[in-house]
């Protein structure tokens, strides 16, 4: 199983970035991990872990912003490279993510420690995944909770944490209408008021439907005043009907 590690340079104009990236690649090469540079939030959904590279004290604010934006939507191992651990600000990092594991590593100590921590974390994660009943390779589609994604005919559609929760509910209730209230309960655990529920759910569904355009197997129908319905696309229904006729 190949794991993908993201590298986010908080200071994107630093002359040290290429050097840091090269050192991390050398550290990870024997583990056969992929390393990609992160430039936008949408890339996070495909990652198994994320390295944040901080160079100066002024980088802390931008790093905080990234972590706060990620905390609700993604579950990741996050390693923060900084020059030292003396700053009081570093004590705040573990509190900035509800669903991720954050570790701080001193870059001036070398990259061996980073490599060991990444290896141990992903070995642990893969061990847990191996204990879960594997999906059949013949399946045309399935949900991958580890990577918060929908896999359709080997096409991987990355979702945010909340998008995944919504789609999982619809997926488990294929061809059944899921109301605004049911979706809100999955997301927040309680009611937010009808107008706010509809607004927030509609916003999430909008983004999910855009992502589903990458495939032609599923589509989400809007059931006016009630909620949403996940069903096979018209094209897929036609194929399934033709297959049934051939069998008969």
C-alpha positions in Angstrom: 0.0 0.0 0.0 1.5 3.3 -1.1 1.0 6.2 1.3 1.0 9.9 0.2 2.6 12.6 2.3 1.9 16.2 1.7 4.5 19.0 2.2 3.1 22.4 2.9 5.6 25.3 2.9 4.1 28.0 5.1 6.6 30.5 3.6 6.1 29.8 -0.1 8.8 32.2 -1.2 11.7 30.8 0.9 14.9 29.8 -0.8 15.1 26.9 1.6 12.0 25.2 0.4 13.6 23.1 -2.4 16.4 22.0 0.0 13.9 21.0 2.7 11.8 19.1 0.1 14.9 17.2 -1.2 15.9 16.2 2.4 12.4 14.9 3.2 12.2 12.9 -0.1 15.5 11.3 0.7 14.2 10.4 4.2 11.0 8.8 2.8 12.4 7.1 -0.3 13.3 3.8 1.4 9.7 3.7 2.7 8.3 4.1 -0.8 6.0 7.0 0.3 4.9 9.6 -2.3 5.6 13.2 -1.4 3.6 16.0 -3.0 3.7 19.8 -2.4 0.5 21.2 -1.1 -0.6 24.6 -2.5 -4.4 24.4 -1.9 -6.8 22.9 0.6 -8.5 20.6 -1.9 -5.4 18.5 -2.1 -5.6 17.5 1.6 -8.3 14.8 1.0 -5.9 12.5 -0.8 -3.2 12.5 1.9 -2.2 10.1 4.7 -0.1 12.6 6.4 1.0 16.3 6.2 4.3 18.0 6.9 4.1 21.7 7.7 7.4 23.5 7.2 7.9 26.6 9.3 10.9 28.8 8.9 10.4 31.9 10.9 8.3 33.0 13.9 6.1 35.1 11.6 5.0 31.8 10.0 3.0 30.8 13.1 -0.1 32.8 12.2 -0.4 31.3 8.8 0.2 27.8 10.2 -2.6 28.4 12.7 -5.0 29.4 10.0 -4.3 26.2 8.0 -4.8 24.0 11.1 -8.0 25.7 12.1 -9.4 25.3 8.5 -8.5 21.6 8.5 -9.7 20.7 12.0 -13.3 20.0 11.2 -12.9 18.3 7.8 -9.9 16.1 7.9 -8.3 13.3 10.0 -4.5 13.3 9.5 -1.2 12.7 11.0 0.5 16.2 11.0 4.1 16.8 11.6 5.3 20.4 12.1 8.9 21.2 11.3 10.2 24.2 13.3 13.6 25.5 14.3 13.0 25.0 18.1 10.5 24.0 20.7 11.1 26.9 23.0 8.3 29.2 21.8 5.1 29.2 23.9 3.2 29.3 20.7 4.0 25.7 20.0 2.0 24.6 23.0 -1.1 25.7 21.2 -0.7 23.4 18.2 -2.2 20.2 19.8 -5.4 22.2 20.6 -5.9 23.3 17.0 -7.1 20.0 15.6 -10.0 17.8 16.9 -9.4 14.9 14.6 -5.7 14.9 13.7 -2.6 13.9 15.6 0.0 16.7 15.6 3.7 16.3 16.4 6.3 19.0 16.5 9.8 18.2 15.2 12.9 20.4 15.4 14.3 20.8 11.9 17.8 21.6 13.1 18.0 18.1 14.6 18.0 16.5 11.2 15.2 14.6 9.3 15.8 11.1 10.7 13.3 11.7 13.5 10.7 12.9 11.0 11.2 9.8 8.9 10.9 7.5 11.9 7.7 9.2 13.2 6.1 9.1 9.7 7.0 5.4 9.3 5.6 4.4 12.7 2.4 6.4 12.3 1.6 5.0 8.9 2.5 1.5 9.9 0.1 1.8 12.7 -2.6 3.1 10.4 -2.1 0.4 7.8 -2.2 -2.2 10.5 -5.6 -1.0 11.6 -6.8 -1.0 8.0 -5.6 -4.5 7.4 -7.8 -5.7 10.3 -10.9 -4.3 8.5 -12.6 -6.6 6.1 -11.1 -5.7 2.7 -13.4 -4.6 -0.2 -13.7 -7.1 -3.1 -11.7 -6.0 -6.1 -14.7 -6.8 -8.2 -16.8 -4.2 -6.5 -17.6 -1.3 -8.9 -17.8 1.2 -6.1 -17.1 1.6 -2.4 -16.4 4.1 0.3 -12.9 4.5 1.7 -13.2 5.9 5.2 -9.4 6.0 5.7 -9.0 8.5 2.9 -12.5 10.1 3.1 -13.2 9.2 -0.5 -15.6 7.4 -2.9 -14.1 5.0 -5.3 -16.0 4.3 -8.5 -14.4 2.1 -11.2 -11.0 2.8 -9.6 -11.6 6.6 -9.8 -11.0 8.2 -6.4 -13.2 11.1 -5.5 -11.9 12.9 -2.4 -14.4 14.4 0.0 -14.1 16.6 3.1 -14.9 15.0 6.5 -18.5 16.5 6.5 -19.1 15.7 2.8 -18.0 12.1 3.5 -20.5 11.8 6.4 -23.3 13.1 4.2 -22.5 10.9 1.3 -22.0 7.8 3.6 -25.6 8.4 4.9 -26.9 8.6 1.4 -24.8 5.7 0.2 -26.1 3.4 2.9 -29.6 4.4 2.1 -29.4 4.2 -1.7 -32.8 5.1 -3.4 -34.2 6.3 -0.1 -34.9 10.0 0.7 -32.8 11.4 3.5 -34.4 14.5 5.0 -32.6 17.7 6.0 -33.1 16.7 9.7 -31.5 13.3 9.2 -28.5 14.8 7.5 -28.1 17.5 10.1 -28.2 14.9 12.9 -25.3 13.0 11.3 -23.3 16.2 10.9 -24.0 18.0 14.2 -26.0 15.6 16.4 -28.9 18.0 17.0 -31.2 20.4 15.2 -30.0 23.8 14.0 -33.4 25.2 13.0 -35.0 24.4 9.7 -33.8 27.4 7.7 -30.2 27.0 8.9 -30.3 23.2 8.4 -31.5 23.6 4.8 -28.9 26.2 4.0 -25.9 24.3 5.4 -27.0 20.9 4.0 -27.7 22.5 0.6 -24.2 24.0 0.6 -22.5 20.7 1.3 -24.7 18.8 -1.3 -23.8 21.5 -3.9 -20.1 20.7 -3.5 -20.6 16.9 -3.4 -22.7 17.0 -6.6 -19.9 19.0 -8.3 -17.4 16.3 -7.3 -19.7 13.5 -8.5 -19.4 14.9 -12.0 -16.1 13.1 -12.2 -18.0 9.8 -12.5 -21.2 8.6 -14.2 -22.4 6.0 -11.7 -24.2 8.0 -9.0 -26.3 11.1 -8.9 -28.0 13.0 -6.1 -31.6 14.1 -6.7 -33.1 17.0 -4.9 -36.5 16.1 -3.3 -38.2 19.4 -3.0 -38.9 20.5 0.6 -37.8 17.1 2.0 -34.2 16.4 1.4 -32.0 14.3 -1.0 -31.8 11.0 -2.7 -28.8 9.1 -3.9 -29.5 6.9 -6.9 -27.9 5.4 -9.9 -27.5 7.7 -12.9 -29.8 7.4 -15.9 -27.0 6.0 -17.9 -26.1 3.4 -15.3 -29.8 2.4 -14.8 -30.0 1.8 -18.6 -26.9 -0.5 -18.5 -28.2 -2.4 -15.5 -31.6 -2.9 -17.2 -29.9 -4.2 -20.3 -27.8 -6.6 -18.3 -31.0 -7.9 -16.6 -32.7 -8.5 -19.9 -29.7 -10.4 -21.2 -29.7 -12.6 -18.1 -33.4 -13.3 -18.7 
